[in-house]
Amino acid sequence: MDTAEFGFDFGSDAPIIYQALLPEAAASFPRSIATISLEDVTILHLSVAADGVAALRAALNTWLRLIRVAHEMVGICETRAW
């Protein structure tokens, strides 16, 4: 299996982003496995393993997009006066 690991320092937003991504992490995908975890409460850790480079690239595209959208949504929600 091909693997990739990333750490994202989101500061105090990391737990919020982690919680937003948990449902996706629980889903099963046929050609890849992804795990997310929190390190030191501020760092979101992503680990992806896949059957081949093409499947790894596809899984990374998905996960990096999910992380980006979750991070952007936290920023939008923080700037709104509800």
Chimera marker file (.cmm) of the C-alpha trace (Angstrom):
<marker_set name="trace">
<marker id="1" x="0.000" y="0.000" z="0.000" r="1" g="1" b="0" radius="0.5"/>
<marker id="2" x="1.083" y="3.542" z="-0.711" r="1" g="1" b="0" radius="0.5"/>
<marker id="3" x="0.748" y="5.987" z="2.181" r="1" g="1" b="0" radius="0.5"/>
<marker id="4" x="0.807" y="9.691" z="2.947" r="1" g="1" b="0" radius="0.5"/>
<marker id="5" x="0.639" y="11.582" z="6.240" r="1" g="1" b="0" radius="0.5"/>
<marker id="6" x="-0.007" y="15.241" z="6.958" r="1" g="1" b="0" radius="0.5"/>
<marker id="7" x="-0.261" y="17.456" z="10.024" r="1" g="1" b="0" radius="0.5"/>
<marker id="8" x="-2.287" y="20.665" z="9.916" r="1" g="1" b="0" radius="0.5"/>
<marker id="9" x="-1.840" y="23.243" z="12.681" r="1" g="1" b="0" radius="0.5"/>
<marker id="10" x="-5.298" y="24.793" z="12.976" r="1" g="1" b="0" radius="0.5"/>
<marker id="11" x="-4.815" y="26.139" z="16.487" r="1" g="1" b="0" radius="0.5"/>
<marker id="12" x="-8.005" y="26.277" z="18.534" r="1" g="1" b="0" radius="0.5"/>
<marker id="13" x="-10.068" y="25.381" z="15.429" r="1" g="1" b="0" radius="0.5"/>
<marker id="14" x="-8.555" y="21.884" z="15.185" r="1" g="1" b="0" radius="0.5"/>
<marker id="15" x="-11.124" y="20.147" z="17.448" r="1" g="1" b="0" radius="0.5"/>
<marker id="16" x="-14.021" y="21.721" z="15.522" r="1" g="1" b="0" radius="0.5"/>
<marker id="17" x="-12.598" y="20.617" z="12.177" r="1" g="1" b="0" radius="0.5"/>
<marker id="18" x="-11.852" y="17.166" z="13.588" r="1" g="1" b="0" radius="0.5"/>
<marker id="19" x="-15.462" y="16.746" z="14.750" r="1" g="1" b="0" radius="0.5"/>
<marker id="20" x="-16.747" y="17.909" z="11.352" r="1" g="1" b="0" radius="0.5"/>
<marker id="21" x="-14.639" y="15.280" z="9.564" r="1" g="1" b="0" radius="0.5"/>
<marker id="22" x="-15.395" y="12.316" z="11.840" r="1" g="1" b="0" radius="0.5"/>
<marker id="23" x="-18.440" y="11.125" z="9.838" r="1" g="1" b="0" radius="0.5"/>
<marker id="24" x="-16.308" y="10.984" z="6.691" r="1" g="1" b="0" radius="0.5"/>
<marker id="25" x="-13.565" y="9.098" z="8.514" r="1" g="1" b="0" radius="0.5"/>
<marker id="26" x="-16.111" y="6.479" z="9.577" r="1" g="1" b="0" radius="0.5"/>
<marker id="27" x="-17.138" y="5.854" z="5.955" r="1" g="1" b="0" radius="0.5"/>
<marker id="28" x="-15.532" y="2.996" z="4.065" r="1" g="1" b="0" radius="0.5"/>
<marker id="29" x="-13.906" y="3.381" z="0.688" r="1" g="1" b="0" radius="0.5"/>
<marker id="30" x="-13.027" y="0.410" z="-1.543" r="1" g="1" b="0" radius="0.5"/>
<marker id="31" x="-9.432" y="1.352" z="-2.416" r="1" g="1" b="0" radius="0.5"/>
<marker id="32" x="-8.242" y="3.517" z="0.478" r="1" g="1" b="0" radius="0.5"/>
<marker id="33" x="-8.207" y="3.900" z="4.241" r="1" g="1" b="0" radius="0.5"/>
<marker id="34" x="-7.988" y="7.267" z="5.978" r="1" g="1" b="0" radius="0.5"/>
<marker id="35" x="-7.613" y="8.080" z="9.647" r="1" g="1" b="0" radius="0.5"/>
<marker id="36" x="-7.713" y="11.431" z="11.380" r="1" g="1" b="0" radius="0.5"/>
<marker id="37" x="-6.608" y="12.310" z="14.881" r="1" g="1" b="0" radius="0.5"/>
<marker id="38" x="-5.837" y="15.297" z="17.067" r="1" g="1" b="0" radius="0.5"/>
<marker id="39" x="-2.328" y="15.920" z="18.350" r="1" g="1" b="0" radius="0.5"/>
<marker id="40" x="-1.800" y="18.403" z="21.178" r="1" g="1" b="0" radius="0.5"/>
<marker id="41" x="-5.396" y="19.670" z="20.619" r="1" g="1" b="0" radius="0.5"/>
<marker id="42" x="-4.181" y="22.045" z="17.873" r="1" g="1" b="0" radius="0.5"/>
<marker id="43" x="-2.900" y="19.737" z="15.142" r="1" g="1" b="0" radius="0.5"/>
<marker id="44" x="-5.140" y="17.661" z="12.894" r="1" g="1" b="0" radius="0.5"/>
<marker id="45" x="-3.270" y="14.588" z="11.683" r="1" g="1" b="0" radius="0.5"/>
<marker id="46" x="-4.346" y="12.864" z="8.454" r="1" g="1" b="0" radius="0.5"/>
<marker id="47" x="-3.047" y="9.460" z="7.408" r="1" g="1" b="0" radius="0.5"/>
<marker id="48" x="-4.109" y="7.902" z="4.100" r="1" g="1" b="0" radius="0.5"/>
<marker id="49" x="-3.224" y="4.467" z="2.714" r="1" g="1" b="0" radius="0.5"/>
<marker id="50" x="-4.356" y="3.236" z="-0.684" r="1" g="1" b="0" radius="0.5"/>
<marker id="51" x="-3.898" y="0.442" z="-3.204" r="1" g="1" b="0" radius="0.5"/>
<marker id="52" x="-1.628" y="2.200" z="-5.693" r="1" g="1" b="0" radius="0.5"/>
<marker id="53" x="-0.585" y="5.735" z="-6.473" r="1" g="1" b="0" radius="0.5"/>
<marker id="54" x="-3.722" y="6.586" z="-8.468" r="1" g="1" b="0" radius="0.5"/>
<marker id="55" x="-5.998" y="5.565" z="-5.595" r="1" g="1" b="0" radius="0.5"/>
<marker id="56" x="-3.794" y="7.476" z="-3.145" r="1" g="1" b="0" radius="0.5"/>
<marker id="57" x="-4.002" y="10.616" z="-5.276" r="1" g="1" b="0" radius="0.5"/>
<marker id="58" x="-7.787" y="10.331" z="-5.495" r="1" g="1" b="0" radius="0.5"/>
<marker id="59" x="-8.126" y="9.789" z="-1.750" r="1" g="1" b="0" radius="0.5"/>
<marker id="60" x="-5.818" y="12.713" z="-0.996" r="1" g="1" b="0" radius="0.5"/>
<marker id="61" x="-7.778" y="14.974" z="-3.336" r="1" g="1" b="0" radius="0.5"/>
<marker id="62" x="-10.942" y="14.053" z="-1.456" r="1" g="1" b="0" radius="0.5"/>
<marker id="63" x="-9.506" y="14.469" z="2.026" r="1" g="1" b="0" radius="0.5"/>
<marker id="64" x="-7.599" y="17.667" z="1.342" r="1" g="1" b="0" radius="0.5"/>
<marker id="65" x="-10.755" y="19.166" z="-0.159" r="1" g="1" b="0" radius="0.5"/>
<marker id="66" x="-12.835" y="18.087" z="2.865" r="1" g="1" b="0" radius="0.5"/>
<marker id="67" x="-10.290" y="19.604" z="5.246" r="1" g="1" b="0" radius="0.5"/>
<marker id="68" x="-10.137" y="22.846" z="3.265" r="1" g="1" b="0" radius="0.5"/>
<marker id="69" x="-13.928" y="23.209" z="3.188" r="1" g="1" b="0" radius="0.5"/>
<marker id="70" x="-14.256" y="22.474" z="6.916" r="1" g="1" b="0" radius="0.5"/>
<marker id="71" x="-11.556" y="25.047" z="7.696" r="1" g="1" b="0" radius="0.5"/>
<marker id="72" x="-13.202" y="27.653" z="5.460" r="1" g="1" b="0" radius="0.5"/>
<marker id="73" x="-16.589" y="27.041" z="7.095" r="1" g="1" b="0" radius="0.5"/>
<marker id="74" x="-15.138" y="27.555" z="10.567" r="1" g="1" b="0" radius="0.5"/>
<marker id="75" x="-13.753" y="30.892" z="9.377" r="1" g="1" b="0" radius="0.5"/>
<marker id="76" x="-17.082" y="31.928" z="7.872" r="1" g="1" b="0" radius="0.5"/>
<marker id="77" x="-19.009" y="30.972" z="11.007" r="1" g="1" b="0" radius="0.5"/>
<marker id="78" x="-16.586" y="32.877" z="13.253" r="1" g="1" b="0" radius="0.5"/>
<marker id="79" x="-17.029" y="36.106" z="11.288" r="1" g="1" b="0" radius="0.5"/>
<marker id="80" x="-20.846" y="35.989" z="11.272" r="1" g="1" b="0" radius="0.5"/>
<marker id="81" x="-22.862" y="37.734" z="13.948" r="1" g="1" b="0" radius="0.5"/>
<marker id="82" x="-25.629" y="35.248" z="14.604" r="1" g="1" b="0" radius="0.5"/>
<link id1="1" id2="2" r="1" g="1" b="0" radius="0.2"/>
<link id1="2" id2="3" r="1" g="1" b="0" radius="0.2"/>
<link id1="3" id2="4" r="1" g="1" b="0" radius="0.2"/>
<link id1="4" id2="5" r="1" g="1" b="0" radius="0.2"/>
<link id1="5" id2="6" r="1" g="1" b="0" radius="0.2"/>
<link id1="6" id2="7" r="1" g="1" b="0" radius="0.2"/>
<link id1="7" id2="8" r="1" g="1" b="0" radius="0.2"/>
<link id1="8" id2="9" r="1" g="1" b="0" radius="0.2"/>
<link id1="9" id2="10" r="1" g="1" b="0" radius="0.2"/>
<link id1="10" id2="11" r="1" g="1" b="0" radius="0.2"/>
<link id1="11" id2="12" r="1" g="1" b="0" radius="0.2"/>
<link id1="12" id2="13" r="1" g="1" b="0" radius="0.2"/>
<link id1="13" id2="14" r="1" g="1" b="0" radius="0.2"/>
<link id1="14" id2="15" r="1" g="1" b="0" radius="0.2"/>
<link id1="15" id2="16" r="1" g="1" b="0" radius="0.2"/>
<link id1="16" id2="17" r="1" g="1" b="0" radius="0.2"/>
<link id1="17" id2="18" r="1" g="1" b="0" radius="0.2"/>
<link id1="18" id2="19" r="1" g="1" b="0" radius="0.2"/>
<link id1="19" id2="20" r="1" g="1" b="0" radius="0.2"/>
<link id1="20" id2="21" r="1" g="1" b="0" radius="0.2"/>
<link id1="21" id2="22" r="1" g="1" b="0" radius="0.2"/>
<link id1="22" id2="23" r="1" g="1" b="0" radius="0.2"/>
<link id1="23" id2="24" r="1" g="1" b="0" radius="0.2"/>
<link id1="24" id2="25" r="1" g="1" b="0" radius="0.2"/>
<link id1="25" id2="26" r="1" g="1" b="0" radius="0.2"/>
<link id1="26" id2="27" r="1" g="1" b="0" radius="0.2"/>
<link id1="27" id2="28" r="1" g="1" b="0" radius="0.2"/>
<link id1="28" id2="29" r="1" g="1" b="0" radius="0.2"/>
<link id1="29" id2="30" r="1" g="1" b="0" radius="0.2"/>
<link id1="30" id2="31" r="1" g="1" b="0" radius="0.2"/>
<link id1="31" id2="32" r="1" g="1" b="0" radius="0.2"/>
<link id1="32" id2="33" r="1" g="1" b="0" radius="0.2"/>
<link id1="33" id2="34" r="1" g="1" b="0" radius="0.2"/>
<link id1="34" id2="35" r="1" g="1" b="0" radius="0.2"/>
<link id1="35" id2="36" r="1" g="1" b="0" radius="0.2"/>
<link id1="36" id2="37" r="1" g="1" b="0" radius="0.2"/>
<link id1="37" id2="38" r="1" g="1" b="0" radius="0.2"/>
<link id1="38" id2="39" r="1" g="1" b="0" radius="0.2"/>
<link id1="39" id2="40" r="1" g="1" b="0" radius="0.2"/>
<link id1="40" id2="41" r="1" g="1" b="0" radius="0.2"/>
<link id1="41" id2="42" r="1" g="1" b="0" radius="0.2"/>
<link id1="42" id2="43" r="1" g="1" b="0" radius="0.2"/>
<link id1="43" id2="44" r="1" g="1" b="0" radius="0.2"/>
<link id1="44" id2="45" r="1" g="1" b="0" radius="0.2"/>
<link id1="45" id2="46" r="1" g="1" b="0" radius="0.2"/>
<link id1="46" id2="47" r="1" g="1" b="0" radius="0.2"/>
<link id1="47" id2="48" r="1" g="1" b="0" radius="0.2"/>
<link id1="48" id2="49" r="1" g="1" b="0" radius="0.2"/>
<link id1="49" id2="50" r="1" g="1" b="0" radius="0.2"/>
<link id1="50" id2="51" r="1" g="1" b="0" radius="0.2"/>
<link id1="51" id2="52" r="1" g="1" b="0" radius="0.2"/>
<link id1="52" id2="53" r="1" g="1" b="0" radius="0.2"/>
<link id1="53" id2="54" r="1" g="1" b="0" radius="0.2"/>
<link id1="54" id2="55" r="1" g="1" b="0" radius="0.2"/>
<link id1="55" id2="56" r="1" g="1" b="0" radius="0.2"/>
<link id1="56" id2="57" r="1" g="1" b="0" radius="0.2"/>
<link id1="57" id2="58" r="1" g="1" b="0" radius="0.2"/>
<link id1="58" id2="59" r="1" g="1" b="0" radius="0.2"/>
<link id1="59" id2="60" r="1" g="1" b="0" radius="0.2"/>
<link id1="60" id2="61" r="1" g="1" b="0" radius="0.2"/>
<link id1="61" id2="62" r="1" g="1" b="0" radius="0.2"/>
<link id1="62" id2="63" r="1" g="1" b="0" radius="0.2"/>
<link id1="63" id2="64" r="1" g="1" b="0" radius="0.2"/>
<link id1="64" id2="65" r="1" g="1" b="0" radius="0.2"/>
<link id1="65" id2="66" r="1" g="1" b="0" radius="0.2"/>
<link id1="66" id2="67" r="1" g="1" b="0" radius="0.2"/>
<link id1="67" id2="68" r="1" g="1" b="0" radius="0.2"/>
<link id1="68" id2="69" r="1" g="1" b="0" radius="0.2"/>
<link id1="69" id2="70" r="1" g="1" b="0" radius="0.2"/>
<link id1="70" id2="71" r="1" g="1" b="0" radius="0.2"/>
<link id1="71" id2="72" r="1" g="1" b="0" radius="0.2"/>
<link id1="72" id2="73" r="1" g="1" b="0" radius="0.2"/>
<link id1="73" id2="74" r="1" g="1" b="0" radius="0.2"/>
<link id1="74" id2="75" r="1" g="1" b="0" radius="0.2"/>
<link id1="75" id2="76" r="1" g="1" b="0" radius="0.2"/>
<link id1="76" id2="77" r="1" g="1" b="0" radius="0.2"/>
<link id1="77" id2="78" r="1" g="1" b="0" radius="0.2"/>
<link id1="78" id2="79" r="1" g="1" b="0" radius="0.2"/>
<link id1="79" id2="80" r="1" g="1" b="0" radius="0.2"/>
<link id1="80" id2="81" r="1" g="1" b="0" radius="0.2"/>
<link id1="81" id2="82" r="1" g="1" b="0" radius="0.2"/>
</marker_set>
